Amino acid sequence: MQPKLRFLHSDDLLNAVKLAQFRRLSTEQLKLSLRPGALGSLKTRPDGTVLDGHHRLSILLERAENIDGLPREILEKREHER
């Protein structure tokens, strides 16, 4: 089982223009854009910390979608980031 997703950034740091653009997409389009292998796929640390996908996940949460089960690319911390 995957860990729950944890946001690296707070909601007040999200870009309003990006949020407006993503709100135009259907829920299914948002989910497909987050799938591993897609450009801009959902990327997390092993502990569930979100590295890429914040805006789209935020929109999915607004739509009462369960985001914790979404497929994700898991990236390990690089030595210079520790």
Secondary structure by P-SEA (a helix, b strand, c coil): cccccccccccccccaaaaaaaaaccaaaaaaaacccccccccccccccccccaaaaaaaaaacccccccbbbbbccccccc
